[in-house]
Amino acid sequence: MGTDFAPTIYSTVSRQFIADWLNSLRPLCTDIEFRSLLKRADLMGDQMPTQERVTLDQIVCLYQLAAVETDDEMMGLWSRPIRPRALQHLLTSVREATTLASALFRFSTFWNLLLDDYQFELIEADDELTLRLNPLGDQAPQRFGHMLILKLAHGLLSWLARYEVPVAGVSFAFARPEFEEDYAVIFPAAVRFGQAATAVSFSLDDLGTVQARSSADLDRFLENAPRDWIFTRSQQHTQSLRVRTYLSQTEWNTANLTGAADALNVTPRTLIRRLEADGTNFQAIKDALRRDIAIRQLQTGQNSIEAIAHEVGFSSAANFHKAFHRWTGNTPSSYRRKRTTDI
């Protein structure tokens, strides 16, 4: 296998993906406090264009600020506030498990003591163990909250295993959103929407023994949260991420569909068909990676816009300007200027 795909560097999600989170967070703050949180997390204001992309750094920053300032480690995503140090107690509990399956049981038991509106159920069937979130009323699912708590379960298992644990499947009890492609950088599995309940499943063969974790490991996990677990590092769960890996390791002027198919040991026609099954195509994946690299360069780098345009494979800065505006609703110069003035 080549160099690992690093979603923590290049992946982004859409502004819509975090909208439910912001809506839950807003009532916990005054307007001034809410705007301050967004500004300190480099999310500017709440009137950002819907095309705006959100990076892992921004998600981590807002999470860490909001969890402290609201006294709720789940920031309004559930009906009962999750008081400070809850995550620490959860980690202390699961790291005492001997197997990943028993850690998942401890995870479900912990949350069943805290949640009023949902209860977790563990179901073993067909050589899989499924963590299912059952509603206790008729409340509408909170999309970001459901995503975050499933991802926390997966992140904890991966932390205990010391590698990213494969996921057999993910289901959500809400309708397919317009931003469904964002879930590909969160979960290393196909995601289904409009299901009877929110759930994540693991093959029993993949739930081995727990690797020892020290108190220092636990402190580091808490300090970094949710950086170490919210974006998947898997390269294998969809053809689209495998193509993205190929592109990240290839010169832009030589990257093409045929080369990607060769790298994945399939025919170009087969790759086209599989990408269609993922709801995408080669050019869309290429554009998304270029967009994400450009966003990171504009946020953190000192390169000129012309240099960034060349880095992501455009023959001219003018063509890059047009493409970037189509991707984000901003020109590169206005995007960089806003990032500079709002920090």
N, C-alpha and C positions, 0 to 999 in steps of 0.2 A: 504494500500500500504506500502511496506517496505521502507528501506532507499533509498533516491533518488539516481539514477544513476548520477555520476558526471563526465561528459565528459570533463570538464575543467581540471580535474586531470589526467585522464587516456587516453583520446582519442588522436590519432595522425592522420595525413594525410600523403599521400605519397609525395615524392619530386616532382613528376610530377605534382601534384595538384597546386603547386605554381610556376611552370616553366614559365607560361605565365606572371605572375606578375614580376618575375625576368627579363624576356626579355623586358618588358615595362620599367622597372626601369633602366636598364643598359644604354640606350642612354641619360638619364638625368644626368649621373655622368661621371667623368673620371674613368679610370680603377682602379686607386688607391682609389678613393672615393667609388666605387662600392664594391671592396674587403673589404674595411674598414667597410662598412655597414653590409656585410655578417658576418664578423668576430665578430663585436659588437653584432649582433643578434644571435651569437653562431651557425651560419649556415656554418662556416668554409669557404670553397671555392666553386667555381662554378663547380668543377669537382667531386662532391660527387657522390657516387654510386646511381643508380636509385632506389635501394631498401631502401635508407635512409628514415627514418621517421621524420616528422616535428611536433613539439608540438605546443600547443596554446601559450605557453610562447615565443617561437621563432617567431611565426607569429605576436604577439602583439609587441614584441620588434622591429622587422623590420618595421612594420607599423608606429610605433611612431617615429622611427629614420628617415625613408624615407620621411614621410609626411612633416617633418620640414625641412630637408636638401634639398629637391627638390622644395620647395615652391609650392607643388601640393598635395592636400589632397587625390587625387586619383592616385598619383604616376605614371602618364603616361598611365593609363588604358583607358583614353578617349582622343579624339583629341584635346580638349581644356583643359589646366591646370585648376584645381579646386583650387582657391587661398585660402590661410590660412584664418581661421575663417568661412569658408563656412558651415562646419558642425555645428558650434555654432549657426549661423543664422537659419539653418534648424531646430535645436532643439527648438529654441526660437519660431519659427513659429508653429511647430506641437503641442507644449505643450499648445497653446492657443485654440486648437480645443476642441470641446465639445464631439465629438464621435470619435471612431477609424476610421469610414468611412470618416469623414471629415478630419481627420489627414492624411489619405492616399491621399485624394485630395490635401491637402497642400503639401505633399511630391512630388506628380507628378508635381504640378505647379512650385515648387521650382526648380526641376531638368530640367524642360522644359525651364527655363530661362538661364540655364548654359550649357546644352549639345548642340553641333552643329550637331552631327552625328546621334542622336536618339531623339525621343520624346516619353514620356509616355502617355498612354491612359488608362482611367478607364472605364471598361465595366461591367455593371450590368446585369446579366442574370442567370436564373435557381437558384435563391436564393443565388447567389455567386457574389462577387465583385472581379474583376480581374484587376490587375495592369500589363499592357502589354507594352513592350518596342519595339517600332516600329522604324526600321532603316529608315534614310532619304537618304540613298544611297545604294550601293552594297558592302559595306565594310564587311569583314569577322568578325563574332562575336569574341570579346575578352573574352575567357572563364572565366578567373578569374575576370575580370571586371564585367561581367554579373552576376556572382555568388555574388560578393560583394555588388552590388547595390540592388539586390533583398533581400539579407540578411540584409542589412541596413534598408530596408523598414520593414521587419519582426521584426528586433530588436527594431526599434523605436516604433512600435505598442505594442510590449511586454513591453517595458519600460513605455509606457503611461498606459497600462492596469495593470501593476504590477504583471503580470504572463505571461508565454509563451503562446502567442496566437496560437491556432491551425491553421494549414495551410491545405487548401483543396487540393492543388496541385501545383507543380512547373514544368515549361516547359523551355527548353533551345533550342535556334535556332542553335545549333551546334551538330555535330554527337556524339554518345555515346563514351566517352573516355575510355581508358584502366583502368583508376583509378576511375571508376564510383562509387565504394563502398565508396569513401571518402565523397560523398555528403550526406551519411546517418548521419554523425555527424554534418552536417551543417543545414539541413532542416528537420523539423518534418513532413515529408510527402513523398510519393512516388515521384520520379523525372523522368520526361520523356525527352528524347533527340531527336534531329532531327526534332523538331517541327517548325511550320511556324514562330513563334516569341518567344522570351524569356518573361516569364510571371509568376506571382505568384497569386494564388487565395485564397480567404477566404470566408467562409460561412458568410452570413449576420447575422445569429444568433450569431456568435462569435464576431461580431464587436460592442461591447457595448459602454458604456460611458468611457471617459477619466478620469483617476484618477489624482488629482492635483500633480504637480511636482514643487518643489521649485527651486530657482536659485542654491542652493547648490547641489541638485540632478543633475541638468544640468551640473554643473562643474565637478561633480564626473563621470558622463557618459563620458564626453569629456576626462577627465584625464585617464580613464581606457580603452578608445576605442583602439581596438575593442573587448577587453576581455569579456565584459558583453553581447555581442550579436552574436558573430560569430559562436560559437559551440552551437548546440541545447541542451537543457536540457530535452527534451521530452523522456519518456520511451515507449511511446505507438505506435509510427508511423510505426514501422516495427517489425515483430517477432524477427528479429536478434538483435535489441537493447533490446528487452524484455528478450531474452535469456542472453544477456550480463549482464543485471541487475541481473538476477538470479545467474550467475557465480560470480559476484562481491560480492555477499552476502553469498556464499557457500564455504565450505572448498574444496580445489582442489581434495583431495582424495575421496570425496563423490559426487562430481559434475558429473552428467551424463545426458544423453538424457531423460531417464525416469523421473528423478527428475525435469528437466526443464519442461517437458510436464505436470507433476502434478502441478507445480507452476503456469503454464499458463492455467490450467484447460482444457487441450486438450489431445488427445491420442498421443502417440509417433509417430504413422504413420501420423496423421494430422500435427504435428509439423514439421516432415521431409518434408512433401509436402509444407507447408507454407515457410519454410526456402529455399527450392528449388525455390519458386516463388520470394524470395528476392535475388536469385543468390548465395546462400551460403549453409553451412551445420554446424552442431553443432561443429565439431572439428575445423573448420576454425574460428568460432567465439571464441572458447576457446583459440586457438593459438593467435588470434589477441589481446585479452585482456591480455594474458600472456606477449606478446611482448610489449604492451604499458606500462604495469606496470613495466616491466624490464627496459625499456628505461627511465622511470621517475626515478627509483631507481638509475640507473647508472649516470644520469645527476645530481641529487640533493641529493642523499643519501650517507651515509658513509658505508653502509653494504658491506660485502665481496661478491664476486661473488658467492661463495658457499651458502651464506645466501640468496641471491636473487634467486638463482636457487631453493632452498627449498621453498621460499615464493611463487613462481609461479608454484609450484607443480611438480618439476623434482626430480627424485630419485637420480640423480648424477649431479655434475657440468659438466661432460663430455657431457652428453646428452643435458644439457642446452646450452653449447657452440655450439653444432651442430645445434640445433634449432635456436639459435639467429643468427648464420651466415646465415642460410637459410632465415630468416625473413628480415635481414637488410644488408647483404653483409659484415658484420663485425663480429669479435669475441667480446664477452663482454669486454674483457680486452683492446682490441684496440679501441673499441668505447669509453670506459671511458677515456683512455689515450688521445685520440684526443680531447675530450671535455675539459679535464684539460689543455692541452697545448695550445688550441686555444682561451681560454677565456682571 
